[in-house]
Amino acid sequence: SVLHWKSSKSATISWIQTSSFNARIKVQEIPKVLTILSLEYNLKRIPFTTGRILRSVIPCSFIGFVTALREFSSNRSHTLPPLSFKHRMDILYNTPNVLHLLAGSSPLAGIISSGGGTSMILLIGVLLLATAFLRYFSQRIQYLGKEDQLLIKQLTKKVVVNGPCVCCPNPLTTLSFKRQKALCLTSTEYATVRDDSTGQRKVVTGPSMYFLGAYEVLEGGDAKGLKPVRVLKSTEGLVVSDEASGKQRVIKGPCTFVPQPTDHVKVTVTAVYLKRTEYVKIENTLTGKVWVEAGEQLLFCEPHWRQLGNPQAAYSLKSHQYVHLEDQLTGAVRTERGPQLVFPSAFEHPTAVMDAIDLNAWQYCKIQNRSNGEVRIERGPKLVWLSPQERVLGQEKEAGITIDIETAALVKNLHTGVQTLLQTPQLFVPSKDEEVLEMRKLIRLANNEAIVLKDQEGAYHFYYGDPLKGTERSLFLPPYWEHVTLLWSRGRRRERRDLKITVFDTRPQYMSFEFNCRTSDNVEMILEGTFFWEVVSLPDMLANTGDAPGDVCAHARSCFIQLVSKVTLQEFMAKFNEIAYNAHSNDDSFYTKRGIKIHSLEVTRYQCAEQSTARILEQIITETTNRMNRLSCQESENEVAIAKLKGSVEQENAKSEVLAIQQKHLIETARAEGLAEAERCTAFLKAVRESADSDVASSADLPEQLWHTLRRKDALEAVSSGSAHVYFTPQDANLTIENRNSVS
């Protein structure tokens, strides 16, 4: 470092500059600098040995500085060694003490007395007093700005002085004082201040400038003791615990949170956003109470709250919907109908949203109360709402029973068990004590049909479609009655008995059969044929058999076996139709007893059961067939020849008859024409004679001549119309030939 100074007349400012410090000396420090300079002037005369004595009483830093000044006085351009900031302060504030030592030491006193005299001593004393006075007041007077504060420690207490002002602490009562800055807080900062005298703590928030009290100190924070505030969004919250009381609270955003001195942030929470159609269950962990928070809201859970599950959707009910809510604690069930938005309570268990039963005018439903078993009937048109204790019996919607002339309803009274057949046309809806057993259609019988009904006492009733029988042709099946159904056999051999017959056909009908029989020459035959049979007495058939076709076929088979066993194969082939007739006609009482009449029994086909016999039979049949064919051919030729002869005879006879008839017709025609001509002639002649003309009246032959002339004219016209030639005699022509010459 280099010490620069000026001795100009103004001598206002000097400074000391180092590589790490730049301290500007105020005007008040000028006496100290002058004292140092005067000391440096006197030190020029101090021998080197005297410097050893100075080192024992003067600080080392100051000795070095004085030595540097001595060297600097001999050579103004000499560079002094670097001095630290502490050394420079020692030089400034310890100058009076050094000078006092220099003046009081015997070696230096001798030097000073020998060199300066009394005037020098006085000068030094004045300088010392001035320096001490200036130093004291320069330390005591404090110039405080608007952000400055002076903390003064007095004998018994501490006080503070806040700027802006000028303050000089009382030296008699002041032990020490300290200058410090006020706290400048922005809107996002705060500070925690503790009063050491009372132990109270408080929070200072910005934006502001805060001056600490005499006993107040800052707690925590950054280097200046400031802390950032907590800015919360709209969906953020803080759980804050008061360490003094133990209470907890929730700070909800959006806000700026400044904690109190006893506040402790435990956790950051996020709000639950509930829509209009959502809800969530909340539990109080202190009391165990559970309740429901419904939307629309932004829900912040309190410290002792606990969210049970995620938000759930409420039940939006339309006008035709409802829902049952069951309280799991009490078991009570409540019903909510639409249209509305339903929020269940904390312990209610909702079921699915159900639709009300919409009944049309022709519909009904049967509902039972499960708590008491009562049944009620709801009939449309209406909306039916079920209570929690009710259920639908049967189908949800049942159509009413339409009773008309074709349909009747069999209804049973559940209390009495009485069955009633309703036939009056109506839309019938059963009451709660009625049950519709079945719908019965009107039974219509054709002329050839019949049915058998059995009443509750087991008696049979017969109804025929034939009006001659005198029974009803159309009827409903009465209550407690039933149709009589017979199981008849079916198949060609009647091997299966599963054909259900309820309506009997009284017309004659065909029935095929097939069975085996054996001839007297031990040839087993398979016979196929048909019955043409008829049920003539339904009561007799029902009284004596339950399988009429089976009985007929079985009895016919028995008769056939008996008859075929008495003839040979050749005899059977010759007269099997006769055997068939005898099979059904010999025992008519069997069929009559069962009300059956066999009109005919025909064998349509037979064959041998054994293959060898069948081949022989086939040859016999073939030969017989060929012979019959040849006979048939010959008979056909003979019949053709006879037919030709008979035809010729009949043809000639027919021709004779035709000629006679033609001749007769010609004669009749000629006679008719002659009569006509005579009539014409007679009429002509009569007309001519009756004419008044005298010439005609005078000649008797004239009318005949006129007639002949007219007839001749007709003959000429007839001839001229054809290709014939007519020759006239001169008498007939009455011609005259004249020869006339021309005159030139």
Long-range contacts (C-beta under 8 A, 24 or more apart in sequence): 1-80, 1-81, 1-82, 1-83, 2-79, 2-80, 3-68, 3-69, 3-72, 3-80, 5-33, 5-37, 16-83, 16-88, 18-82, 18-83, 18-84, 18-85, 18-88, 19-82, 20-85, 21-85, 21-88, 23-85, 23-88, 26-138, 28-134, 28-138, 29-92, 29-138, 31-127, 31-130, 31-131, 31-134, 32-92, 32-95, 32-131, 32-134, 34-127, 35-95, 35-99, 35-127, 35-128, 35-131, 36-69, 36-91, 36-95, 37-69, 38-123, 38-124, 38-127, 39-66, 39-69, 39-98, 39-99, 39-102, 40-66, 40-69, 40-70, 40-72, 40-73, 41-73, 42-111, 42-112, 42-115, 42-116, 43-69, 43-70, 44-70, 44-73, 44-74, 45-111, 45-115, 46-108, 46-111, 50-107, 50-108, 50-111, 53-105, 53-107, 54-102, 57-101, 57-105, 58-98, 58-101, 59-90, 59-94, 61-86, 61-87, 61-90, 61-91, 62-87, 62-90, 62-91, 62-94, 62-98, 65-91, 93-135, 95-131, 96-128, 96-131, 96-132, 96-135, 99-124, 99-127, 99-128, 100-128, 136-171, 137-168, 140-168, 140-169, 140-171, 141-166, 141-167, 141-168, 142-166, 142-167, 142-168, 142-169, 142-177, 142-179, 144-179, 147-181, 147-182, 147-184, 147-209, 148-179, 148-180, 148-181, 148-182, 149-179, 149-180, 149-181, 149-182, 149-211, 149-212, 150-177, 150-178, 150-179, 150-180, 151-177, 151-178, 151-179, 151-180, 151-212, 151-214, 152-176, 152-177, 152-178, 153-177, 153-178, 157-214, 158-214, 158-215, 159-214, 160-211, 160-212, 160-213, 160-214, 162-211, 180-212, 182-209, 182-210, 182-211, 182-212, 183-209, 183-210, 183-211, 183-212, 183-218, 183-224, 183-225, 183-226, 184-209, 185-209, 185-210, 185-226, 187-229, 187-256, 188-228, 188-229, 188-231, 188-256, 189-226, 189-227, 189-228, 189-229, 190-226, 190-227, 190-229, 190-258, 191-218, 191-221, 191-225, 191-226, 191-227, 192-218, 192-219, 192-220, 192-221, 192-227, 192-261, 193-217, 193-218, 193-219, 194-218, 194-219, 194-261, 201-261, 201-262, 202-261, 203-258, 203-259, 203-260, 203-261, 205-229, 205-258, 219-261, 229-256, 229-257, 229-258, 230-256, 230-257, 230-258, 230-259, 230-265, 231-256, 231-257, 232-256, 232-257, 234-271, 234-298, 235-270, 235-271, 235-273, 235-298, 236-268, 236-269, 236-270, 236-271, 237-268, 237-269, 237-270, 237-271, 237-300, 238-265, 238-267, 238-268, 238-269, 239-265, 239-266, 239-267, 239-268, 239-269, 239-303, 240-264, 240-265, 240-266, 241-265, 241-266, 241-303, 248-302, 248-303, 248-304, 249-302, 249-303, 250-300, 250-301, 250-302, 250-303, 252-300, 266-303, 269-300, 269-301, 271-298, 271-299, 271-300, 272-298, 272-299, 272-300, 272-301, 272-307, 272-311, 273-298, 273-299, 274-298, 274-299, 274-311, 275-311, 276-341, 277-313, 277-314, 277-316, 277-341, 278-311, 278-312, 278-313, 278-314, 279-311, 279-312, 279-314, 279-343, 279-344, 280-307, 280-308, 280-309, 280-310, 280-311, 280-312, 281-307, 281-308, 281-309, 281-346, 282-306, 282-307, 282-308, 283-307, 283-308, 290-346, 290-347, 291-345, 291-346, 292-343, 292-344, 292-345, 292-346, 294-343, 314-341, 314-342, 314-343, 315-341, 315-342, 315-343, 315-344, 315-350, 315-353, 316-341, 316-342, 317-341, 317-342, 317-353, 320-355, 320-356, 320-358, 320-383, 321-353, 321-354, 321-355, 321-356, 322-353, 322-354, 322-356, 322-385, 322-386, 323-350, 323-351, 323-352, 323-353, 323-354, 324-350, 324-351, 324-354, 324-388, 325-349, 325-350, 325-351, 326-350, 326-351, 326-388, 333-388, 333-389, 334-388, 335-385, 335-387, 335-388, 337-385, 354-386, 356-383, 356-384, 356-385, 357-383, 357-384, 357-386, 357-392, 357-396, 357-397, 358-383, 358-384, 359-383, 359-384, 359-397, 362-399, 362-400, 362-402, 362-427, 363-397, 363-398, 363-399, 363-400, 364-398, 364-400, 364-429, 365-392, 365-394, 365-395, 365-396, 365-397, 365-398, 366-392, 366-393, 366-394, 366-398, 366-432, 367-391, 367-392, 367-393, 368-392, 368-393, 375-432, 376-432, 377-429, 377-430, 377-431, 377-432, 379-429, 400-427, 400-428, 400-429, 401-427, 401-428, 401-429, 401-430, 401-436, 401-439, 402-427, 402-428, 403-427, 403-428, 405-442, 406-441, 406-442, 407-439, 407-440, 407-441, 407-442, 408-439, 408-440, 408-442, 408-476, 409-436, 409-438, 409-439, 409-440, 410-436, 410-437, 410-438, 410-439, 410-440, 410-479, 411-435, 411-436, 411-437, 412-436, 412-437, 419-479, 419-480, 420-479, 421-476, 421-477, 421-478, 421-479, 423-476, 440-476, 440-477, 442-474, 442-475, 442-476, 443-474, 443-475, 443-476, 443-477, 444-473, 444-474, 445-473, 445-474, 445-503, 448-505, 448-506, 448-507, 449-503, 449-504, 449-505, 449-506, 450-503, 450-504, 450-506, 450-538, 451-483, 451-484, 451-502, 451-503, 451-504, 452-483, 452-484, 452-504, 452-538, 452-542, 453-477, 453-478, 453-481, 453-482, 453-483, 453-484, 454-481, 454-482, 454-483, 454-484, 455-480, 455-481, 456-480, 456-481, 460-484, 460-539, 460-542, 462-538, 462-539, 464-506, 464-538, 466-506, 484-542, 486-542, 486-546, 486-547, 486-548, 487-546, 487-547, 488-547, 488-548, 488-549, 488-550, 489-547, 489-549, 489-550, 489-553, 490-549, 492-528, 493-553, 494-549, 494-550, 494-553, 494-554, 497-547, 497-550, 504-535, 504-538, 505-535, 506-534, 506-535, 506-536, 506-538, 507-534, 508-532, 508-533, 508-534, 508-599, 509-533, 509-534, 511-549, 511-552, 511-553, 513-553, 513-556, 513-557, 515-553, 515-557, 515-560, 515-561, 516-609, 517-557, 517-560, 517-561, 517-564, 517-565, 518-561, 518-564, 518-565, 519-564, 519-565, 519-567, 519-568, 519-569, 519-571, 519-572, 520-565, 520-566, 520-567, 520-568, 521-568, 521-569, 523-568, 523-569, 523-608, 523-610, 523-613, 524-608, 524-609, 524-610, 524-613, 525-564, 525-569, 525-572, 525-606, 525-607, 525-608, 525-609, 526-606, 526-607, 526-608, 526-609, 527-560, 527-564, 527-603, 527-605, 527-606, 528-603, 528-604, 528-605, 528-606, 529-580, 529-601, 529-602, 529-603, 529-604, 529-605, 530-601, 530-602, 530-604, 531-556, 531-584, 531-598, 531-600, 531-601, 532-598, 532-599, 532-600, 532-601, 532-602, 533-591, 533-596, 533-597, 533-598, 533-599, 534-596, 534-597, 534-599, 535-595, 535-596, 536-595, 536-596, 536-597, 537-595, 538-595, 539-595, 540-593, 540-594, 540-595, 541-594, 541-595, 541-596, 544-593, 544-594, 544-595, 545-594, 548-594, 548-596, 551-594, 552-591, 552-596, 552-598, 555-587, 555-590, 555-591, 556-583, 556-584, 556-601, 559-583, 559-584, 559-586, 559-587, 569-617, 572-606, 573-620, 573-621, 576-603, 576-606, 577-602, 577-603, 579-603, 681-707, 684-710
